[in-house]
Amino acid sequence: MIKVLISDKMSPLAADVFRSRGIEVDVITDLDKEALAEKIGEYDGIAIRSSTKITPKILAKPGILKVIGRAGIGVDNVDTKAATGAGIVVMNTPFGNAITTAEHAITMMLSLARQIPAANASTHAGKWEKSGFMGVELMGKTLGIIGCGNIGAIVADRAQGLKMKVIAFDPFLSEERAKALGVEKVDLDGLLGRADFISLHTPLTDQTRNIIDANALNKTKPGVRIINCARGGLVDEVALKVALDSGHVAGAALDVFAVEPATENPLFGMAQVVCTPHLGASTTEAQEKVAVQVAEQMADYLLTGAVTNALNMASVTAEEAPKLKPYMVLAEQLGAFAGQATLSAIKGIEICYEGDVSTLNTKPLTAIVVKGVLGPLLEGVNMVNAPVIAEERNIKITEAKSETAGNYHTLITVTVTTENQKRSVKGTLFNNEPRLVEIKGIHIDAKLGPNMLYLANHDKPGLIGALGTLLGEAGVNIATFNLGRADQGGDAIALIEIDGPPPASVVAKVQSLEHVVHAIPMRF
């Protein structure tokens, strides 16, 4: 039975989704760090929001955990590197709260422009300070958006509805996309110098941390207003206070802070600052969306292998998963064969996709090939962490594609480069079953079983008889026997399916047979 844990408060619809898919679910929202670390390995998946912190210590004993699902966009509370190292998929829901967060940013901008919070507090206090709350119009003003992804694009659309001019800084924003959004793409300095309002919608990375610092604020127009509903840490709060005190910055509206929960902050108490407690995604609709979405994504992965919105693995849609399944079996077998046949340190792995397979999503296939190659050599390798492990060991992974595949409708070639040589293995699908069709340039037609014995040998008379006699005397039963040779009397290979793992003593005897170059037992 597949089992998941919901460790943060979220819409009960998430649990309903899991149960409707036949997945057992426990909702336990009061686990401390020690209890979570002990319990997390009992589950196939864990669904969280922002309260649960998934640290390396929490993942020290991952057990059967396969997926972490974050109901929301931010994954600051998940150590993705540690999860990847443990072979665990990390998913988020980047679109479920996009509308809500964008609307909050617009609300904060309007509140800041018209001093709504201060005017509200004053009026509730019985004052009538009409002249004390002079605001500014948004129409005709320039809004500078830093980070014009999904949420930033929605903010741009809403701002244009308010008749604002929108400029955007985003290194990943193409000119075509900017044109489609109706925004002007600019560099950061250009945005800082022109914007009347600046709204941040970028993730927190080493490159974006304190992107609005003292130096950036000095480049802004006098009277600029800053809105941050993205991530705490994008704005240097001390530098912003200095700019507010000097009057250079007219106001700021912040929903996120460098340290949260924010019970104290240098900006608190400033009349020209609007603050909310990280409410960007806090609407009923958004919470239901992200809860349902994360549950559906996790269920799809655990039940079908479909991968959606993963941060550390190539995505595979629910439609792609069944199409890819036979190719993934083939890819893993080819990788596993190459890994078990490799006798020296690996420098590179090249995967070539030809024919029908070249038109598919090959990223997960490449990951599983690498997993197959490294699996016999290293413990704990899966398709999530295999590319990272390869990178850590300076193993170069390359991919090539061709729509034609010679005599085959589909063909995958895995070439492993070692310190001493380069060897390839090729495979295809026959009636959706994987078949090896070439090993180190020698044609063969072999279906792999759970236990195989691979021989590289010289094509000389008597070897097959001697081999059969040896295996028979040792009580090793042969299920299938596949042969191939480069030319008469030259290099040859044999792939023998046997009914169980051969004893090491038997393999040693096979290795000692005349004309055998090497004999390698293999498991699939």
Phi, psi and omega per residue, in radians:
M1 nan 2.224 3.064
I2 -1.301 2.416 -3.020
K3 -2.386 2.349 3.107
V4 -2.216 2.745 3.105
L5 -2.037 2.309 2.958
I6 -1.834 1.969 -3.002
S7 -1.855 -0.029 3.086
D8 -2.185 2.759 3.085
K9 -1.206 2.182 3.058
M10 -2.656 2.991 -3.104
S11 -0.915 2.356 3.097
P12 -1.071 -0.191 3.095
L13 -1.090 -0.494 3.120
A14 -1.079 -0.859 3.123
A15 -1.084 -0.646 3.125
D16 -1.089 -0.694 3.128
V17 -1.100 -0.838 3.135
F18 -1.009 -0.844 -3.087
R19 -1.127 -0.640 -3.138
S20 -1.165 -0.362 3.125
R21 -1.679 0.124 3.111
G22 1.437 0.332 -3.132
I23 -1.802 2.283 3.094
E24 -1.296 2.413 -3.080
V25 -2.357 2.375 2.992
D26 -1.965 2.309 3.070
V27 -1.896 1.836 -3.123
I28 -2.304 1.817 -2.992
T29 -1.837 0.169 -3.101
D30 -2.127 0.441 3.132
L31 -1.330 2.298 3.022
D32 -1.429 3.103 -3.041
K33 -1.044 -0.763 -3.096
E34 -1.139 -0.765 -3.131
A35 -1.144 -0.701 3.130
L36 -1.132 -0.740 3.138
A37 -1.049 -0.648 3.139
E38 -1.313 -0.576 -2.985
K39 -1.630 -0.426 -2.947
I40 -1.079 -0.556 -3.116
G41 -1.238 -0.134 3.127
E42 -1.450 -0.164 -3.006
Y43 -1.993 2.601 3.042
D44 -1.333 -0.470 -3.131
G45 -2.640 2.726 3.045
I46 -2.310 2.271 3.108
A47 -1.842 2.260 -3.061
I48 -2.358 2.888 2.896
R49 -1.978 -2.240 -3.064
S50 -1.719 -0.256 -3.045
S51 -1.321 -0.714 -3.132
T52 -1.293 2.247 3.107
K53 -1.820 2.059 3.127
I54 -1.704 1.689 -3.073
T55 -1.817 2.968 3.056
P56 -0.990 -0.613 3.117
K57 -1.156 -0.667 3.102
I58 -1.110 -0.574 -3.088
L59 -1.663 0.214 -3.098
A60 -1.071 -0.592 3.096
K61 -2.172 1.357 -3.016
P62 -1.233 -0.312 3.113
G63 0.956 -2.156 -3.097
I64 -1.690 0.150 -3.072
L65 -1.075 2.246 -3.092
K66 -2.055 -0.452 -3.028
V67 -2.611 2.423 3.009
I68 -1.976 2.143 -3.137
G69 -1.961 2.086 3.128
R70 -1.733 2.014 3.099
A71 -1.367 1.546 -3.069
G72 2.532 3.132 -3.065
I73 -1.597 -0.663 -3.042
G74 -1.366 2.357 3.093
V75 -2.129 0.552 3.100
D76 -1.073 -0.442 -3.108
N77 -1.557 0.149 3.102
V78 -2.129 2.198 3.039
D79 -1.410 1.582 -3.057
T80 -1.094 -0.605 3.133
K81 -1.108 -0.773 3.121
A82 -1.130 -0.709 3.121
A83 -1.109 -0.751 3.128
T84 -1.094 -0.762 3.108
G85 -1.043 -0.544 3.111
A86 -1.526 0.009 3.111
G87 1.337 0.519 -3.076
I88 -1.899 2.265 3.105
V89 -1.293 2.370 3.053
V90 -1.970 2.121 -3.140
M91 -2.047 2.638 2.941
N92 -2.297 -3.080 3.119
T93 -2.200 1.402 -2.979
P94 -1.208 -0.282 -3.045
F95 -1.915 -0.223 -3.049
G96 -1.106 -0.585 -3.123
N97 -1.989 0.335 -3.076
A98 -1.111 -0.841 -3.130
I99 -1.067 -0.819 -3.097
T100 -1.063 -0.780 -3.135
T101 -1.171 -0.707 3.115
A102 -1.122 -0.736 3.113
E103 -1.108 -0.633 3.122
H104 -1.141 -0.695 3.112
A105 -1.082 -0.750 3.097
I106 -1.130 -0.718 3.109
T107 -1.069 -0.751 3.123
M108 -1.120 -0.678 3.129
M109 -1.140 -0.762 3.110
L110 -1.147 -0.728 3.124
S111 -1.073 -0.706 3.134
L112 -1.192 -0.747 -3.108
A113 -1.124 -0.587 -3.080
R114 -1.921 0.143 3.090
Q115 0.946 0.720 -3.046
I116 -1.064 -0.845 -3.094
P117 -1.046 -0.776 -3.118
A118 -1.167 -0.727 3.129
A119 -1.134 -0.654 3.108
N120 -1.105 -0.834 -3.129
A121 -1.088 -0.705 3.140
S122 -1.119 -0.760 -3.113
T123 -1.188 -0.719 3.078
H124 -1.069 -0.489 -3.138
A125 -1.420 0.049 3.105
G126 1.509 0.179 3.117
K127 -1.600 2.827 3.075
W128 -2.342 1.286 -2.988
E129 -1.714 0.988 -3.039
K130 -0.980 -0.718 -3.084
S131 -1.362 -0.170 -3.085
G132 -1.529 -0.058 -3.067
F133 -2.219 1.049 3.098
M134 -1.299 2.193 -3.102
G135 -1.881 -2.993 3.092
V136 -2.267 2.618 3.074
E137 -1.402 2.659 3.037
L138 -1.560 -0.541 -3.107
M139 -1.008 2.238 3.113
G140 1.521 -0.184 3.128
K141 -1.428 2.815 3.127
T142 -1.774 2.148 3.069
L143 -1.758 2.164 3.067
G144 -1.758 2.099 -3.124
I145 -1.837 2.137 3.066
I146 -1.750 1.877 -3.057
G147 1.690 1.618 -3.057
C148 -1.881 0.961 3.049
G149 -1.504 -2.491 -3.053
N150 -1.071 -0.923 -3.111
I151 -1.229 -0.757 3.125
G152 -1.024 -0.650 3.130
A153 -1.167 -0.644 3.106
I154 -1.191 -0.710 3.081
V155 -1.058 -0.736 3.120
A156 -1.042 -0.764 3.141
D157 -1.076 -0.797 -3.124
R158 -1.167 -0.665 3.139
A159 -1.152 -0.652 3.088
Q160 -1.126 -0.572 3.053
G161 -1.130 -0.423 3.071
L162 -1.569 0.131 3.094
K163 1.179 0.593 3.030
M164 -1.618 2.699 2.988
K165 -1.571 2.305 -3.057
V166 -2.006 2.206 3.006
I167 -2.069 2.668 -3.034
A168 -2.457 2.433 2.974
F169 -1.973 2.090 3.101
D170 -2.834 1.954 -3.100
P171 -1.025 -0.376 -3.088
F172 -1.722 0.056 3.136
L173 -1.490 2.059 3.128
S174 -1.385 2.808 3.107
E175 -1.101 -0.643 -3.138
E176 -1.139 -0.759 3.137
R177 -1.161 -0.726 3.120
A178 -1.061 -0.720 3.126
K179 -1.130 -0.733 3.133
A180 -1.105 -0.593 3.138
L181 -1.423 -0.233 -3.116
G182 1.346 0.437 3.136
V183 -1.984 2.767 3.082
E184 -1.708 2.159 3.113
K185 -1.431 2.254 -3.107
V186 -2.377 2.921 3.006
D187 -1.461 3.000 -3.036
L188 -1.097 -0.777 3.141
D189 -1.092 -0.671 3.105
G190 -1.102 -0.701 3.110
L191 -1.148 -0.802 -3.105
L192 -1.056 -0.652 -3.079
G193 -1.377 -0.284 -3.033
R194 -1.967 -0.403 -2.960
A195 -1.360 2.394 2.982
D196 -1.490 -0.561 3.068
F197 -2.259 2.455 3.086
I198 -2.163 2.164 -3.142
S199 -2.102 2.253 -3.075
L200 -1.711 2.319 -3.137
H201 -2.537 0.932 -3.102
T202 -2.214 2.638 3.061
P203 -1.197 2.839 3.084
L204 -1.560 1.977 3.104
T205 -2.308 3.094 3.076
D206 -1.061 -0.520 -3.121
Q207 -1.392 -0.508 -3.066
T208 -1.775 -0.163 3.136
R209 -1.015 2.242 -3.106
N210 0.939 0.699 3.094
I211 -1.104 -0.504 2.982
I212 -1.788 1.564 3.118
D213 -1.987 -2.977 -3.093
A214 -1.038 -0.713 -3.133
N215 -1.115 -0.760 3.127
A216 -1.149 -0.734 -3.132
L217 -1.101 -0.590 3.109
N218 -1.152 -0.361 -3.133
K219 -1.581 -0.113 -3.087
T220 -1.430 2.843 3.077
K221 -1.201 2.529 2.996
P222 -1.038 2.365 3.134
G223 1.540 0.129 3.135
V224 -1.139 2.675 3.083
R225 -2.160 2.376 -3.026
I226 -1.938 2.305 3.086
I227 -2.176 2.231 3.094
N228 -2.297 1.838 3.036
C229 -2.040 0.390 -3.065
A230 -1.757 -1.443 -3.102
R231 -2.431 2.428 2.984
G232 -1.115 2.521 -3.112
G233 1.763 -0.230 3.055
L234 -1.300 -0.486 -3.123
V235 -1.980 2.281 3.020
D236 -1.304 1.820 -2.994
E237 -1.151 -0.608 3.117
V238 -1.179 -0.788 3.122
A239 -1.105 -0.660 3.119
L240 -1.123 -0.692 3.117
K241 -1.077 -0.735 3.119
V242 -1.062 -0.772 -3.125
A243 -1.182 -0.593 3.075
L244 -1.214 -0.750 3.133
D245 -1.081 -0.621 -3.117
S246 -1.353 -0.295 -3.106
G247 1.583 -0.103 3.132
H248 -1.104 -0.744 3.025
V249 -1.677 2.175 -3.060
A250 -1.334 -0.481 -3.108
G251 -3.096 2.901 3.115
A252 -2.534 2.580 3.075
A253 -2.254 2.065 -3.012
L254 -2.206 2.266 3.044
D255 -1.866 -0.205 -3.081
V256 -2.335 2.667 -3.032
F257 -2.428 2.775 -3.094
A258 -1.060 -0.649 3.101
V259 -2.120 2.131 3.114
E260 -2.258 2.541 -0.060
P261 -1.057 2.415 -3.087
A262 -1.649 1.648 3.112
T263 -1.625 -0.280 3.000
E264 -2.616 2.607 -3.041
N265 -2.885 2.518 -3.131
P266 -1.046 -0.335 -3.110
L267 -1.584 -0.227 -3.120
F268 -1.172 2.436 3.122
G269 1.588 -0.134 3.130
M270 -1.418 2.222 -3.046
A271 -1.077 -0.526 -3.076
Q272 -1.608 0.244 3.139
V273 -2.083 2.223 3.058
V274 -1.764 2.230 -3.111
C275 -2.218 2.432 2.996
T276 -2.336 2.686 -3.023
P277 -1.509 1.150 3.092
H278 0.968 1.043 -3.082
L279 -1.735 0.102 -3.033
G280 -0.871 -0.696 -3.098
A281 -1.806 0.194 -2.992
S282 -1.584 1.272 2.910
T283 -2.290 2.707 3.136
T284 -1.004 -0.748 -3.102
E285 -1.112 -0.775 -3.096
A286 -1.155 -0.746 -3.122
Q287 -1.126 -0.655 3.083
E288 -1.196 -0.711 -3.132
K289 -1.058 -0.887 -3.054
V290 -1.209 -0.589 3.119
A291 -1.141 -0.822 3.128
V292 -1.141 -0.751 -3.077
Q293 -1.116 -0.790 -3.106
V294 -1.165 -0.649 3.120
A295 -1.148 -0.731 3.137
E296 -1.148 -0.735 3.134
Q297 -1.105 -0.793 -3.132
M298 -1.139 -0.748 3.127
A299 -1.094 -0.755 3.119
D300 -1.026 -0.755 -3.119
Y301 -1.165 -0.825 -3.082
L302 -1.196 -0.521 -3.083
L303 -1.664 -0.616 -3.025
T304 -2.163 -0.218 -3.074
G305 1.530 -0.002 3.102
A306 -1.182 2.365 -3.085
V307 -2.119 2.060 -3.115
T308 -2.195 2.341 3.072
N309 0.959 0.711 3.077
A310 -1.501 2.472 3.138
L311 -1.581 -0.276 -3.041
N312 -2.296 0.395 -3.128
M313 -2.775 2.596 3.108
A314 -1.119 2.432 -3.133
S315 -1.309 2.502 3.055
V316 -2.323 2.024 -3.108
T317 -1.277 2.846 3.108
A318 -1.060 -0.539 3.124
E319 -1.294 -0.625 -3.111
E320 -1.297 -0.591 -2.989
A321 -0.915 -0.888 -3.132
P322 -1.160 -0.566 3.115
K323 -1.188 -0.658 -3.080
L324 -1.385 -0.372 -2.981
K325 -0.912 -0.911 -3.138
P326 -1.132 -0.572 3.103
Y327 -1.204 -0.585 3.121
M328 -1.194 -0.639 3.059
V329 -1.099 -0.796 3.116
L330 -1.083 -0.803 -3.116
A331 -1.056 -0.738 -3.134
E332 -1.185 -0.681 3.118
Q333 -1.132 -0.742 3.116
L334 -1.098 -0.773 3.122
G335 -1.103 -0.779 -3.122
A336 -1.121 -0.679 3.101
F337 -1.097 -0.839 -3.119
A338 -1.072 -0.716 -3.132
G339 -1.146 -0.728 -3.114
Q340 -1.301 -0.417 3.131
A341 -1.533 -0.111 -3.096
T342 -1.546 2.205 -3.025
L343 -1.953 0.070 3.111
S344 -2.494 3.037 -3.024
A345 -1.044 2.376 -3.088
I346 -1.531 2.337 3.099
K347 -1.883 -0.518 -3.096
G348 -2.764 2.666 3.068
I349 -2.279 2.128 3.113
E350 -2.003 2.303 3.112
I351 -2.083 2.185 3.117
C352 -1.999 2.222 -3.140
Y353 -1.905 2.157 -3.112
E354 -2.223 2.573 3.099
G355 1.342 -2.498 -3.033
D356 -0.968 -0.700 -3.066
V357 -1.117 -0.430 -3.102
S358 -1.191 -0.311 -3.129
T359 -1.560 -0.081 -3.096
L360 -1.642 3.065 3.043
N361 -1.315 1.767 -3.008
T362 -1.587 -0.117 -3.111
K363 -1.037 -0.816 3.093
P364 -1.161 -0.508 3.095
L365 -1.149 -0.732 3.101
T366 -1.088 -0.743 3.124
A367 -1.055 -0.697 -3.100
I368 -1.349 -0.493 2.997
V369 -1.084 -0.837 -3.129
V370 -1.079 -0.713 3.067
K371 -1.031 -0.761 3.135
G372 -1.096 -0.722 -3.133
V373 -1.163 -0.799 -3.046
L374 -1.426 -0.425 -3.065
G375 -0.938 -0.787 -3.140
P376 -1.200 -0.290 -3.044
L377 -1.754 -0.442 -3.036
L378 -2.353 2.603 3.100
E379 -1.488 2.640 2.993
G380 1.261 0.399 3.141
V381 -1.592 2.296 2.982
N382 -2.412 -3.114 -3.023
M383 -1.241 -0.212 3.078
V384 -1.379 -0.848 -3.037
N385 -1.675 -0.175 -3.077
A386 -0.975 -0.832 3.133
P387 -1.068 -0.616 3.130
V388 -1.216 -0.742 3.118
I389 -1.087 -0.713 3.105
A390 -1.079 -0.757 3.138
E391 -1.104 -0.732 3.135
E392 -1.071 -0.492 -3.121
R393 -1.741 0.248 3.100
N394 1.002 0.608 3.050
I395 -1.613 2.050 -3.082
K396 -1.403 2.214 3.121
I397 -1.878 2.171 3.105
T398 -2.238 2.702 -3.061
E399 -2.343 2.432 3.078
A400 -2.399 2.688 -3.104
K401 -2.402 2.577 3.028
S402 -2.618 2.387 -3.100
E403 -1.355 -0.226 3.095
T404 -1.851 2.549 -3.068
A405 -2.350 0.573 3.088
G406 1.056 -2.109 -3.080
N407 -1.468 0.013 -3.056
Y408 -2.064 2.614 3.086
H409 -1.336 -0.406 3.100
T410 -2.654 2.530 -3.084
L411 -2.682 2.306 3.029
I412 -2.077 2.233 3.105
T413 -2.014 2.210 3.080
V414 -1.958 2.094 3.138
T415 -2.027 2.150 3.130
V416 -1.877 2.182 3.073
T417 -1.787 2.190 3.115
T418 -1.998 -3.064 3.114
E419 -1.148 -0.393 -3.022
N420 -1.937 -0.431 -3.001
Q421 -2.841 3.081 3.063
K422 -2.263 2.157 -3.105
R423 -2.276 2.517 -3.100
S424 -2.153 2.669 2.986
V425 -2.373 2.409 -3.082
K426 -2.118 2.573 3.123
G427 -2.552 2.761 3.116
T428 -2.437 3.133 3.037
L429 -1.933 2.320 3.040
F430 -2.173 1.991 -3.007
N431 0.945 0.707 3.128
N432 1.173 0.205 3.079
E433 -1.827 2.395 -3.120
P434 -1.254 2.450 3.091
R435 -2.402 2.388 2.968
L436 -1.446 2.307 -3.083
V437 -2.117 -0.178 3.106
E438 -2.803 2.355 3.072
I439 -2.256 2.171 -3.087
K440 0.682 0.859 3.035
G441 1.453 -0.016 -3.120
I442 -1.829 2.221 -3.118
H443 -1.222 2.442 3.071
I444 -2.691 2.761 3.064
D445 -2.277 1.730 -2.994
A446 -2.390 2.388 2.991
K447 -1.771 2.249 -3.061
L448 -1.462 2.380 3.024
G449 -1.859 -3.127 -3.101
P450 -1.055 -0.636 -3.122
N451 -2.188 2.145 -3.102
M452 -2.263 2.695 2.989
L453 -2.127 2.097 -3.094
Y454 -1.853 2.237 3.113
L455 -2.088 2.356 2.857
A456 -1.892 2.259 -3.010
N457 -2.633 3.055 3.014
H458 -1.652 2.457 -3.087
D459 -1.339 1.522 -3.112
K460 -2.263 2.564 3.130
P461 -1.081 2.569 3.027
G462 1.693 -0.320 -3.071
L463 -1.147 -0.798 -3.087
I464 -1.083 -0.740 3.126
G465 -1.110 -0.770 -3.141
A466 -1.120 -0.688 -3.141
L467 -1.147 -0.811 -3.139
G468 -1.067 -0.740 3.122
T469 -1.093 -0.782 -3.120
L470 -1.062 -0.833 -3.112
L471 -1.158 -0.683 3.132
G472 -1.101 -0.781 3.133
E473 -1.129 -0.496 3.135
A474 -1.491 -0.047 -3.136
G475 1.357 0.348 3.125
V476 -1.663 1.991 -3.078
N477 -1.498 2.343 3.129
I478 -1.599 2.216 3.099
A479 -1.615 -0.836 3.097
T480 -2.463 2.724 -3.093
F481 -2.418 2.043 -3.090
N482 -2.141 2.308 -3.072
L483 -2.149 2.691 3.015
G484 -2.745 2.638 3.107
R485 -2.534 2.667 3.120
A486 -1.284 -0.829 3.069
D487 -2.816 2.945 -3.075
Q488 -1.027 2.162 3.113
G489 1.398 0.013 -3.101
G490 -1.739 -2.613 3.133
D491 -1.169 2.486 -3.137
A492 -2.498 2.861 3.112
I493 -2.419 2.759 3.040
A494 -2.483 2.394 3.058
L495 -2.123 2.006 -3.020
I496 -2.058 2.112 3.043
E497 -1.514 2.260 -3.138
I498 -2.145 2.857 -2.979
D499 -1.381 -0.151 3.122
G500 -2.909 2.985 3.128
P501 -1.075 2.295 -3.127
P502 -1.352 2.464 3.064
P503 -1.064 2.585 -3.124
A504 -1.003 -0.605 -3.131
S505 -1.131 -0.623 3.117
V506 -1.203 -0.754 3.118
V507 -1.057 -0.709 3.132
A508 -1.090 -0.688 3.110
K509 -1.166 -0.689 3.090
V510 -1.095 -0.748 3.140
Q511 -1.046 -0.558 -3.083
S512 -1.453 -0.132 3.125
L513 -1.084 2.546 3.094
E514 -1.083 2.422 3.112
H515 1.417 -0.080 3.086
V516 -1.494 2.178 3.092
V517 -1.434 -0.882 2.992
H518 -2.729 2.662 3.123
A519 -2.204 2.192 -3.054
I520 -2.237 2.079 3.011
P521 -1.307 2.483 -3.092
M522 -2.317 2.580 3.068
R523 -2.107 2.430 3.114
F524 -2.331 nan nan
